[in-house]
């Protein structure tokens, strides 16, 4: 009886072990994953407009259908498939995005979509770099002894906020913000700059600048020289003994007075017995504030006009003023004719301002 019980125990144990072995094998065959495993790597190779993405996507084994997978990114956190999608197949995936905005923060993560839903990996944040700045310096124009006009054009600000922009200049090449500066306060990308308090007869170097969080960038350099204040005055006059009022004089005589600033007047005179053209009148001097030139017929006694013999005229009067250092004509104009008739005579008075190169001409009478 004891032998039968022992045999039964052995058979029962064998059946139990076989049963457990069979169940374990069936469990291994039926195990599968229902959701994917997604990993987003840190973004690298970041430039002003591009960045490289990498990640890993392990697809689920219980559902073999893949609707879409890859990367999603946006300028807001937790990007989804409603944002920008980059589809990439495979397990270890990568992508080089080249259409990014400069100086901008983005968020990226891996994604996977199948019939069971949408799945996302961890989020990585990155910021594109500031782009290259491109600025140019305008030509320098309207150069006088102490002033000049220039400016700049901001073609590309690099995508970053502008802290300051304008022009800087110096008497040495490659001027910087440590030299003279004139800030662009208009906020316009195309701006003008009026330079003042320059030294006469001096060479200057000027260029635009732009400062942002990355530092200061300079544009191309322009070079210009201010003129000095030495001017040459040339006068041409045709004298005649006849006038338009029907009076003929025995002769004509006229005087030209040149007054450079507050200095004593320089006088020149000429006369003739008939029609003669004189073009030898020429004076040279320094003008800081004003030049006055007066032309008048002088054979007229203003104290006793009734006893003065009338007649005589000046026609074809022209005056040319040239800056000696630049050899540039700053004034070339004709003046009104002058004559003596009975008890009245005419004179021309010209005033020239070298600062802005403006002038006035007045023809007046005298002798009443």
HELIX and SHEET records of a PDB file:
HELIX    1   1 UNK A    2  UNK A   30  1                                  29    
HELIX    2   2 UNK A  302  UNK A  307  5                                   6    
SHEET    1   A 3 UNK A  37  UNK A  40  0                                        
SHEET    2   A 3 UNK A  51  UNK A  58 -1                                        
SHEET    3   A 3 UNK A  92  UNK A  97 -1                                        
SHEET    1   B 4 UNK A  84  UNK A  87  0                                        
SHEET    2   B 4 UNK A  68  UNK A  74 -1                                        
SHEET    3   B 4 UNK A 105  UNK A 114 -1                                        
SHEET    4   B 4 UNK A 117  UNK A 120 -1                                        
SHEET    1   C 4 UNK A  84  UNK A  87  0                                        
SHEET    2   C 4 UNK A  68  UNK A  74 -1                                        
SHEET    3   C 4 UNK A 105  UNK A 114 -1                                        
SHEET    4   C 4 UNK A 124  UNK A 127 -1                                        
SHEET    1   D 3 UNK A 134  UNK A 137  0                                        
SHEET    2   D 3 UNK A 148  UNK A 156 -1                                        
SHEET    3   D 3 UNK A 190  UNK A 195 -1                                        
SHEET    1   E 4 UNK A 180  UNK A 183  0                                        
SHEET    2   E 4 UNK A 164  UNK A 170 -1                                        
SHEET    3   E 4 UNK A 203  UNK A 212 -1                                        
SHEET    4   E 4 UNK A 215  UNK A 225 -1                                        
SHEET    1   F 8 UNK A 266  UNK A 272  0                                        
SHEET    2   F 8 UNK A 252  UNK A 260 -1                                        
SHEET    3   F 8 UNK A 291  UNK A 297 -1                                        
SHEET    4   F 8 UNK A 344  UNK A 353 -1                                        
SHEET    5   F 8 UNK A 338  UNK A 341 -1                                        
SHEET    6   F 8 UNK A 313  UNK A 323 -1                                        
SHEET    7   F 8 UNK A 230  UNK A 240 -1                                        
SHEET    8   F 8 UNK A 276  UNK A 286 -1                                        
SHEET    1   G 5 UNK A 266  UNK A 272  0                                        
SHEET    2   G 5 UNK A 252  UNK A 260 -1                                        
SHEET    3   G 5 UNK A 291  UNK A 297 -1                                        
SHEET    4   G 5 UNK A 344  UNK A 353 -1                                        
SHEET    5   G 5 UNK A 358  UNK A 366 -1                                        
SHEET    1   H 7 UNK A 266  UNK A 272  0                                        
SHEET    2   H 7 UNK A 252  UNK A 260 -1                                        
SHEET    3   H 7 UNK A 291  UNK A 297 -1                                        
SHEET    4   H 7 UNK A 344  UNK A 353 -1                                        
SHEET    5   H 7 UNK A 338  UNK A 341 -1                                        
SHEET    6   H 7 UNK A 313  UNK A 323 -1                                        
SHEET    7   H 7 UNK A 328  UNK A 335 -1                                        
END                                                                             
